[in-house]
Amino acid sequence: MNRRKFLSNTTSSAAFVGLGGLSLNSCFNPTAKKISILHTNDVHSHIDAFPKTHANFPNLGGLARRATLVAHLRQENPNTLLFDAGDIFQGTPYFNFYGGELEFKLMSMLKYDAATIGNHDFDNGIDGLFAQLPHAKFQLLSANYDFKNTIMNGHTKPYEIYTVDAIKIGVYGLGIGLDGLVSKKLFKETQYLDPFEIAQDTERILKEDEKCDLVICLSHLGYEYSSDKPDDLKLAAKTKYTNLIIGGHTHTFLDKPTIVKNSVGNDILVNQVGCFGVNLGKIDFYFDTEKNISADGISITI
């Protein structure tokens, strides 16, 4: 959906799904609680809007426009969280000159709640990523990168828990295998752990131990591969408690979330909004008085 049309008609939605059997009409129940999840991925240091003459994204994107849209959506629903699924760095001279400082500072100004780490976020080395941490006023989430023998040790968390309008939301992060994508000298002693096993362990902790009402994964695995390489669709089918996978890496443009059956036959949403900050994902979750969940989602062109 085009940003201008969206701002004039904020009731439009797509990809409605009942998670746990909640019916479509229940989401319009005035007693239902609504939690909005906004997300980006693979922004790749694109701070400015594309020029009008650009072949693929004429006059689209830009952080100032995203900030305006996010502010509007937060005003519409204060119960809103904002996330990024990685590859924040690399792609424009802003990164070449400032090494990620500007990207982290601007994301902090937009009050991102958390982000996961993409392979290009290692492009200035793990030391370069570490150097920019003071500029990030949001949490970096990574459950399957083991940083214990690196300078990043203790500076990421496997998951974070947010309580919004008495709804407990657990969010965890997953990264792609770095071998073959990133030089060993850049990621150094970072250990890559199996994302499927880590996801199953982490979602169990969030649901059973932490008693979260909603579980979200920030994934930089990629949407789908024809090989047995881990991806978001395979991950979704192996999970049990995760409700939403916010993806990145493959620059996949989805107009609405994909609905996948998880390991116990329940619906899980998988979404990704392309690249370069030209789209913003918006997923609305509705909770009835029993905390049964329904959801709808849309991709908004900025």
N, C-alpha and C positions, 0 to 999 in steps of 0.2 A: 504494500500500500504506500502511496506517495505521502510524504510528510505533511504537505499542505492540506491534502484531503483528510488525513487523519486528524489534524488539529481542529478541523471544522466538523468532524463526525467521529468522536471518540468512542462511539458505541459499537463500531464495526469489529468483528472478530472472526476467527477461523479455527479449524481443527479442534472443535469441542470434543472432549472425551471425559467420560465418567471414570474416575479412578476409585474403584471400590464400590461401584454400582450406583453412584449418585446420578439422578436423572438430569436432563438438560434444563428443565424448568427450575430446578432447585437453585441454580446459580443466580437466578433473579430474585430469590427469597430475600427480603430486606434484612432478615436476621442472619444471613450468611456472612461470614468474614471473608474479605477479599485481600489476598496477598499478591502483589505484582512483582514479577521478576524481570528486570531489564538486563540485556546482555549484548556484548560485542565479542569479536574474535579477529585475530590476524589483522589488526589495524596497521601494523608495520610502519609506524612513525608518520602516518599521514595526518598531519595537523591541519593543513589547509584543504579547502574544497578543491575538487578537480576543475580545471579550466573548462569553459563552455565548449571549446574545440576538442576536448578529449574524446577519443574514438569509442571508449567503452562506458565511461562514467561522466558524461558532460554535466558540469555544474552540480555534481553530487558530493556528498560527504562534507567533511570539515568539522573540527572539534567545536567551533563556536555554535554551529547549528545543532550538533548533538547536545551540547550543554543546554540550549534553549528547549529542545524537545524533552530532555530528561527533567528539567525544572517544571515544565508543563505537566508531565505525567506524575511527578511527585506531588504537585499541587492537587491534581485530580484524585490521587490516592496516596496519602502519606505513608501507607504500609507497603513501601516499595524498597527493594534491594537491587543493587547494580553490580554486575560481575563481568569479568573478561576471561576468555578461554585461551589466552596465550599468544605468543608472537606479537608482543607489544613493540619490540625493537625492530630495526633494520628495514630500509626501503626508501628513505628520503634523506637529503642532506642534513636534516635536523638531527638524525642519529649520528651521522658522520662527524658533525661538529660538537654535539653535546653528549654523546654516548649514552643516551637514555634519560638524562636528567630532566629534559623538558617533558618527555612523555609521562614520567612518573609524577612530576609536579602538576601537570594538567589533569591527569586522572585523579589526583588527590583533590584538586579544586572541584572536580565533578562529584567528589565524595563516593568513588567506587568503594564497595564493601570488601571485595576480594578479587584476586586474579590467580590463575595458575600459570605455570612457566612453560613457554614454548621453546622449541629448539633454537630459534633465532634470537631468543633472549640470552643465549650464550655466545653471541657473535663477537662480543668484546672480551670473551673469556669469563670464567666464573668470578675472577677478580673484578672484572668490569661490571658484572651484575651486582656484586656485593657493594661496590663503590656507590651505586645509585640508590641503595636501600634507604638512606636517610631522607630521600625525597619522596618515598612511597608512604603515604599515610593510610594505606590499606594493607590487608593481610595477603601475603603470598602463600598459597595452598599447594602442597605437593606431597601426596601420600606415597608415591612409588619411586621418587628419587631419594636415595639415601645419601645425605650430605655429610655424614659423620666424620669423614676424613678430609673435609674441605673447609674453606673459609666461610662457607654458607651454613655450616652446622649451627643449629639453633635459631636460624633466621627465617625458617619457614615452619608451617604447621601442616600436619596431614589433613586436618579438618578444623572448621570453626562452627560454632553454634550461635545462631541469632534468634532472639525472642521478639516477635513482632505481633502486637495485638494478642498476646497470650498464646500465639502459635510458635512452637519451637521448630526451628529450621536448621538442619544439619547440612553443611556444604563441605565436600572434599574435592581434592584436585588430583588429576592424573596426567603424566607426561609421556610422550612418545620415546621409544628407544633412540638413544643418541648416536650409537655406532652407525657410521655411514652417512649421517646427516651433519654431524658436528665433529670437528677434529678433536682427538683425544687430548691434545694440549690445551684445548679450551675448556672442556668440562672436567678435566683432571681425574680425580678419584671418585667422582659421582657414580654411584651404583644404581643401575636400573633394575627395579623389581617388577615381577609379573603384574601387569595392571588388573587382570581378571581376579587373581587371588587377593590382591590388595583391596580392590573394590568390594569384594564379598566380605572381607574381614571388616573393612571400615564401615560399610553400610549396616552391618550387624551391630557394631558398637553404637552407631548413631541411633538406630531404631530400638534395639533391645536394652542396651545399657543407659544411653542418654535420653531415651524416650522421646525422640524427635517425632513431630507430627508430619514433617515434610523432609525428604532427603534429596539433595541435588548434587550432581557431579559436574565439576568443571574439567573438561577433557580436552587434551591436545593430541589425541590419538589419530584423529581423522575420521571422516564419516563412514566410508565403506571401501574395502579393497576386495579384489577377486581372489587374492591369496589368503592364506591363513594368518596373515599379519593382524594383530589386534586393531579393531576399529570400534566406533561407537555402536553400530548396529549389533555386532557380536557381543559387545559388552552389555548392551541392554537385555539381550536374550539370556544372559548368565546371571543377572542381578535378581534380587528378591525384594529389596526394600527401597531401592532408588526410584524416585518419581520422575525425575527430569535429568537428562544429560545435555549440558550445554557444550557444544563441540567446537573444534577448531582444526587447523592445520591443512585441510584439503581445500579450503576456500570454496566450500559448497554453499550455493545460494538456495535456500529453502524458503518458499513463500509462507509456509506454515510448518509446524513440527510434524515429524514422522511418528506414527504410533506403532510401537513394537510390543509384542507379548513377552513378558519376562519369564523367568524360570518356573514360576508357579501360575502362569496363565493370566496375570494381571497386566493392564496397559501401562506402558512407560513412554514418556515423550522424549524424542531426540530432536534437537534443533541446532542449526548453524546458520549464520547470516552473512556468508560470503567472505568479504575481506575489505581492507582499506577504509573501514569506517563509513561505508556508504549506506549501511543498513543498521538498524537497531532492533534486536529481538525483544518481544514483549509477551510474557506468559503470565496469565492471570489464574491463580488458584483460589477456589472457593471452598470454604469449610462450613458444614452445617453444625448444628449444636452437638452432634455426636463426633465431630471432627472427621466425618467422611469427606473425601476430596473429589472435586471435579475441576476441570481446567479447560482453558482455550488459549490460543496463541496466534501471533501474527508477526510478520516481518515488516518494519516500517522503513521506507526509503527516505534518507535524510537529504 
